[in-house]
Amino acid sequence: MNNRAIIATLFVLFVVYSVNVYTAGTAAPHIEPMSDDSRKGQQLFQAHNCIACHQFYGLGGYMGPDLTNTISKHGSAYARAFITSGTRSMPNFDLAKEEIDALVAYLEFVDKTGRYPAENYDVKWYGAVSQADDPQ
């Protein structure tokens, strides 16, 4: 085999590998679009800079807990209680009932987007990580 054939073979293998790595696992789960309440909750979450203390998917502040799956783990009444009264380290923002409902709706929306941290995961031979219960 001459040098050109070796280089061409390596290039084709590189392209196939790159396409596989960059497209495997990129399909997003089907999630219903945000409701108006969820969108208002997102705006309140941003306006009060909640991400300075809390996290989604491990990204954000470290003073408060990760809120990604708070609703599925503890329920909406749990989240509503903390938002309503605050805690020793979380201020009570004196939000109206509609604002609290909107924040809870936003947390319910985020909860549907996935799991964090992933309990069961598979590492593919090419380095991608996926949840074990995903059909990929």
Secondary structure, DSSP 8 states (H G I E B T S, - for coil): --HHHHHHHHHHHHHHHHHHHHHTT----------HHHHHHHHHHHHTTGGGT-EETTEE-SSS-B-TTHHHHH-HHHHHHHHHH--SSS------HHHHHHHHHHHHHHHTT--SS-SSEEE-TTS-EEETTS--
